[in-house]
Amino acid sequence: MRSDSVSSSPSPNITSSLPPPPSDFRTAVIKNHWNDPPKKIFRKNLDDLDVTLDVQEVSKTLSSKLELCKTTFESGPQKRIVDDTSRRIGILLLELEKKELSNDVVKSLHTLTNALEAKEYSKSLEVHTQLMTTQYESHGNWIIGLKRLVDLTEKAST
């Protein structure tokens, strides 16, 4: 028997260079997979909490702009338009009071009334157009009145 035979236990350097044992794909944990939805979509949107305040502000602004139009256009062909607009905006105010409008519609109305207050009529019309294209089937009656209110407010302010 030879004394220089290889021993059965490997040296410490050889053990550390071995590859890790293969893992089973069924037990693998994948973090940040390419197809995972972002986590923020599962959180409640904080903007939804301010909707009750927006309803009151929207109602107040629409009512004040309507009164401005009524006092400015007391006679002539504009008076008929103001009367019809008043009827249509009344429907909107009633739906706001009963909380029958979705949060998206209330947010759009809030943006529109803020633009009216700032005399940014083109921005008001952009929001109106967005409402017209997305909500006309369910709210077409007062959306037409909203457009007329923006136009009349612009005429009354000049």
Order of alpha helices (4+ residues) and beta strands (2+ residues): alpha-alpha-alpha-alpha-alpha
